[in-house]
């Protein structure tokens, strides 16, 4: 690196330590990972070395507007991930050295934040919950039919067959189908929930775009369910009562995928959105 475009020598030891830890996790040599970091600095030198390194590190929890603009200029997914890495590294360097914990924390935090609109991880969780519920229900049903149900089994049998739990179970399945069909989650799974480690790489942009829309719609469905369908577990009180419509005719069937799709087309979902907007405005004030 040319004069004026160097990192403090105190940084190298910590960076090498990080590369060594990454080597054990990935199987890539420490030297290769370290070389990639140096190449990253060279590649984005105009951004990375734009300002002198501070004497001491000032804790900053947010990336700046300049940082986000730099990341958004990435030509593709891989380039944007490299730019995020460079931005998080730059934020944690001072003349005292590299705050390794801060760098790792920044990279993980901003990767998770960037992943927020994707629904693949939620679809993965929903599939697991559906399987668990099916298994638990089956075990209780078998115990009741065999005549060997314990008091707990009997209580759980009544619980699983209560209207609200049946509705929630059906709604969970509709939620999954909606995310799969319209949020691009069909056939996909994810447990990392971190954009910078997305298993679908270049497709992450489309996952975020479509996920953002389906999440917004599903939040309306959940809000409607809370405010139109009576719950045995909670009772509204005070000024909030006026936002609950338990004894009014329903607008959508939250247990029907087809009805929710139809509601998006015939204006019923718009009616719910308008009520939700009035609700939000009152509580914002």
C-alpha positions in Angstrom: 0.0 0.0 0.0 1.2 3.5 -0.8 2.1 6.0 1.9 -1.0 7.5 3.4 -3.0 4.4 2.5 -1.9 2.1 5.3 -3.5 0.6 8.4 -1.8 1.1 11.8 0.7 -1.7 12.6 -1.2 -2.3 15.8 -4.2 -3.5 13.7 -2.3 -6.3 12.0 -2.0 -8.6 15.1 -5.8 -8.5 15.8 -6.6 -8.9 12.1 -4.3 -11.9 11.8 -6.0 -13.4 15.0 -9.4 -13.0 13.3 -8.2 -14.6 10.1 -6.8 -17.5 12.2 -10.2 -18.1 13.8 -11.9 -17.9 10.4 -9.4 -20.4 9.1 -10.5 -23.0 11.7 -14.1 -22.4 10.8 -13.9 -22.4 7.1 -10.9 -24.5 6.2 -9.3 -21.7 4.2 -5.7 -20.8 5.1 -5.1 -17.9 7.5 -2.7 -16.4 4.9 -5.4 -16.5 2.2 -8.0 -14.9 4.4 -5.5 -12.2 5.5 -4.6 -11.6 1.8 -8.3 -11.1 1.0 -8.6 -8.4 3.6 -5.6 -6.6 2.2 -7.1 -6.8 -1.2 -10.4 -5.5 0.1 -8.5 -2.4 1.5 -6.8 -1.8 -1.9 -9.9 -2.3 -3.9 -11.8 0.3 -1.9 -8.8 2.5 -0.9 -10.5 5.8 -1.8 -13.3 5.0 0.7 -11.3 3.0 3.3 -8.4 5.5 3.7 -10.4 8.7 3.1 -9.8 10.1 6.6 -6.9 9.7 9.0 -7.3 7.0 11.7 -8.5 8.4 15.0 -6.1 8.2 18.0 -8.8 6.4 20.0 -11.8 4.5 18.8 -15.1 6.3 19.2 -17.9 3.8 19.7 -20.4 4.2 16.9 -23.4 1.9 16.6 -24.7 3.1 13.3 -23.1 3.2 9.8 -23.2 6.7 8.3 -25.1 7.8 5.3 -21.8 7.8 3.5 -21.2 4.2 4.5 -24.6 3.1 3.2 -24.1 5.0 -0.1 -20.8 3.2 -0.5 -22.4 -0.2 0.1 -25.3 0.5 -2.3 -22.9 1.2 -5.1 -21.9 -2.5 -5.2 -22.3 -4.0 -8.6 -23.7 -7.3 -7.3 -24.3 -9.2 -4.1 -20.7 -10.3 -3.6 -19.4 -6.7 -4.1 -22.0 -5.3 -1.6 -21.0 -7.9 1.0 -17.3 -6.9 0.5 -18.3 -3.3 0.9 -20.2 -4.0 4.1 -17.2 -5.8 5.4 -14.9 -2.9 4.5 -17.3 -0.4 6.2 -17.5 -2.4 9.4 -13.7 -2.9 9.5 -13.1 0.8 8.9 -15.4 1.7 11.8 -13.4 -0.3 14.2 -9.9 0.8 13.5 -7.9 3.5 15.4 -4.2 4.1 16.1 -4.7 1.9 19.2 -5.5 -1.0 17.0 -8.5 -3.0 15.8 -11.5 -3.5 18.0 -12.0 -7.1 16.9 -15.1 -7.7 19.0 -16.6 -4.5 17.6 -15.8 -5.5 14.0 -17.4 -8.9 14.4 -20.4 -7.4 16.2 -20.9 -4.7 13.5 -20.7 -7.2 10.7 -23.2 -9.5 12.4 -25.6 -6.8 13.5 -25.7 -5.0 10.1 -26.0 -8.3 8.3 -29.0 -9.2 10.4 -30.6 -5.8 10.0 -30.2 -6.0 6.2 -31.8 -9.4 6.2 -34.9 -8.2 8.1 -37.4 -8.1 5.2 -36.6 -11.6 4.0 -39.2 -14.3 5.0 -37.2 -17.4 4.3 -36.0 -17.9 7.9 -39.6 -17.3 9.2 -40.9 -19.9 6.7 -38.3 -22.3 8.0 -39.5 -21.7 11.6 -43.1 -22.0 10.6 -42.5 -25.4 9.0 -40.8 -26.6 12.2 -43.7 -25.3 14.3 -46.3 -27.1 12.2 -44.4 -30.4 12.4 -44.1 -30.0 16.2 -47.8 -29.2 16.7 -48.8 -32.1 14.5 -46.6 -34.5 16.6 -47.8 -33.1 19.9 -51.5 -33.3 18.8 -51.0 -36.9 17.5 -49.5 -38.1 20.8 -52.3 -36.6 22.9 -55.0 -38.0 20.5 -53.5 -41.5 20.7 -53.4 -41.4 24.5 -57.0 -40.3 24.7 -58.2 -43.0 22.2 -56.2 -45.7 24.0 -57.9 -44.7 27.3 -54.6 -44.0 29.1 -54.6 -40.2 29.0 -53.2 -38.5 32.1 -54.9 -35.4 33.5 -52.3 -33.3 31.6 -53.1 -35.2 28.3 -56.8 -34.5 28.8 -56.1 -30.8 29.4 -53.9 -30.6 26.3 -56.5 -32.5 24.3 -59.1 -29.9 25.2 -56.6 -27.1 24.5 -55.6 -28.4 21.0 -59.3 -28.8 20.1 -60.4 -25.3 21.3 -61.6 -23.0 18.5 -58.9 -20.5 19.0 -56.0 -23.0 18.9 -57.5 -24.7 15.8 -57.8 -21.2 14.2 -54.2 -20.4 15.1 -53.0 -23.7 13.7 -54.8 -23.1 10.4 -53.6 -19.5 10.3 -50.0 -20.7 10.7 -50.4 -22.9 7.6 -51.9 -20.0 5.6 -49.0 -17.8 6.8 -46.5 -20.4 5.5 -48.2 -20.8 2.1 -48.4 -17.0 1.7 -44.7 -16.6 2.4 -43.8 -19.5 0.1 -46.0 -18.4 -2.8 -45.4 -14.6 -2.6 -42.2 -14.2 -0.6 -40.1 -16.6 -2.7 -39.7 -18.9 0.3 -40.9 -22.1 -1.4 -38.2 -24.8 -1.4 -35.9 -22.5 0.6 -34.7 -22.7 4.2 -32.4 -20.5 6.2 -31.1 -20.5 9.8 -28.4 -17.8 9.5 -30.7 -14.8 9.2 -27.8 -12.7 8.0 -27.7 -11.0 4.6 -23.9 -11.1 4.4 -24.1 -14.9 4.7 -27.2 -15.4 2.6 -27.3 -19.0 1.2 -29.2 -17.6 -1.9 -26.6 -14.9 -2.7 -27.6 -12.9 -5.7 -31.3 -13.7 -5.2 -31.2 -12.0 -1.8 -32.3 -8.7 -3.5 -35.5 -10.3 -4.8 -36.1 -12.1 -1.5 -35.9 -8.7 0.4 -38.1 -6.9 -2.1 -40.9 -9.5 -2.1 -40.5 -10.3 1.6 -41.0 -6.6 2.5 -44.4 -6.6 0.7 -45.7 -10.0 2.1 -44.6 -9.1 5.6 -46.5 -5.8 5.4 -49.6 -7.6 4.2 -49.3 -10.4 6.8 -49.0 -7.9 9.6 -52.4 -6.6 8.6 -53.8 -10.1 8.7 -52.4 -10.6 12.2 -53.7 -7.2 13.4 -57.1 -8.0 12.0 -57.1 -11.4 13.7 -56.2 -9.8 17.1 -58.9 -7.2 16.7 -61.8 -9.1 15.1 -61.4 -12.6 16.5 -62.0 -13.0 20.3 -59.2 -14.5 22.4 -59.5 -16.6 25.5 -56.1 -15.3 26.7 -56.7 -11.6 26.7 -59.5 -9.0 27.1 -59.3 -5.4 25.8 -59.9 -2.7 28.3 -60.1 1.1 28.6 -59.8 3.3 25.5 -58.5 0.4 23.4 -62.0 -1.3 23.4 -63.2 0.7 20.5 -60.5 -0.9 18.2 -61.9 -4.4 18.9 -64.7 -5.7 16.7 -65.5 -9.1 18.2 -69.3 -8.9 17.7 -69.2 -7.4 14.3 -69.4 -9.3 11.0 -66.0 -10.6 9.9 -64.1 -9.1 6.9 -61.7 -11.9 6.0 -61.2 -15.6 6.9 -57.7 -15.8 8.4 -57.8 -19.5 8.0 -58.3 -19.4 4.2 -55.4 -18.6 1.9 -57.8 -18.2 -1.0 -59.9 -15.7 0.9 -56.9 -13.6 1.9 -55.8 -13.5 -1.7 -59.3 -12.5 -2.9 -59.5 -9.8 -0.2 -56.4 -8.2 -1.7 -58.2 -8.0 -5.0 -61.7 -7.0 -3.9 -60.8 -4.2 -1.5 -61.5 -5.9 1.8 -57.8 -5.8 2.7 -57.8 -2.1 1.9 -60.6 -1.6 4.4 -58.5 -3.3 7.1 -55.5 -1.2 6.2 -57.5 2.0 6.6 -58.7 0.9 10.0 -55.1 0.0 11.0 -53.9 3.4 9.8 -56.4 5.2 12.0 -55.3 3.0 14.9 -51.7 3.8 14.3 -52.4 7.5 14.0 -54.2 7.6 17.4 -51.4 5.8 19.2 -48.7 7.9 17.5 -50.3 11.0 18.9 
